[in-house]
């Protein structure tokens, strides 16, 4: 009798506990991925469909997974519809001996898995749920009264206190293919854009899939020395770029944990860089645990006092921010990098998010929604978790009154203006001293660089000091109310 492996956000073969266990059983395998936008648990308000950029990634990632499976003698069956019903029905049809999957600790996904487990039990079919998405399950990090931790530092200390997670599993060498099963053509799922084809920048920037994730990891391990100091520099190639691969489970956090630990053992001098890298993985973990405890993380302020925040509605300012036309080069560079490549450097994500919620007083949820649609790494935990952190409404958040100065942030983290020049070419000829504040150059100096403020590049849509004062006043109003 065949054994079924249900793939979800774990599009890899190595360190895949469900695949590993199914392959070890020696039974013929049926590997299935279900594109599920129909289960009631995945519809708003419980969940939302993945955004445009992530849909593009998913299409490529499924192709890569199918190719890897084929090389090992197995096939990836693709289906569309409510996952619990489809996998349950397939298991009955083929008289499966068992169904294996990796647990995803996100409420709607758990609920669908519960439905499947019930269907299978009623049909007398075994099922096995494996951990595999996180370093530590949320159930393991609880306060005495059973709640999740809401502050990062003690959370991470607790995770580290548990010691190393289980070692990652190797990919199965060869797989025994199960019976031939009909599969959908994913082209009918409309994951990729047709006209207009906006994915050119994504194609030029990324190779989705497990193999590419491991290539990136290998290259990153060479760059690890200096990570702690350079990770805030958008003008340097200092970070791993692994976030979309992690988002779709093409590589697991355990694999990164052990790769970093192994690098530390070989080079004790870079221990600080490795600790920093692991703590960034810790933030991913923290956001996922927050989401586990607060399934409405993308809608509701974790600090309910923020429910009364006097946000403004300004569609023109929102559009200027989305398109990278605010007149602040570091903000515009970030927003254009996002639009073109589907990611943005972490420091700049903080700067643009702060600019939206503080200088423009626009509700963080609108920024989160834009990121959700445009990021290839758009993550249901990390995206709202970080937006709430920047907005000040989060559990362990930056205080609202800390307003990033986009000029100083630019000067500090992109001192020679290389990042800005790359993404905002129309001001590239400005001398360094003006690159983060073109309006301080004289008309003649701007003309010499081919910059016309309000012409080929916008004047600032809000004065920094005015924006800052307005943000602080709004915060004072909130505190009074
Ligand atoms: P590295 O520096 O190499 O870090 C390694 C890994 O750690 C990352 O791949 C990521 O999985 C994790 N990580 C690093 N920083 C964070 C963080 N602050 N929070 C959570 N995990 C982190 N990250 C996402 O993966 N998806 C999102 O949707 C997302 N939205 C964000 C929104 C805002 C407003 C902000 C400020 C940050 C957001 N981040 C998000 C976090 C961070 O910006 C990205 O994870 C990081 O830029 C990815 O680049 P990297 O893989 O090179 O990171």
Boltz pocket constraint, residues with backbone or C-beta under 6 A from the ligand:
constraints:
  - pocket:
      binder: B
      contacts: [[A, 231], [A, 238], [A, 239], [A, 240], [A, 241], [A, 242], [A, 243], [A, 244], [A, 246], [A, 247], [A, 277], [A, 280], [A, 281], [A, 282], [A, 283], [A, 284], [A, 285], [A, 287], [A, 344], [A, 345], [A, 346], [A, 347], [A, 349], [A, 350], [A, 353], [A, 371], [A, 375], [A, 377], [A, 378], [A, 379], [A, 380], [A, 382], [A, 383], [A, 384], [A, 386], [A, 387], [A, 390]]
      max_distance: 6.0
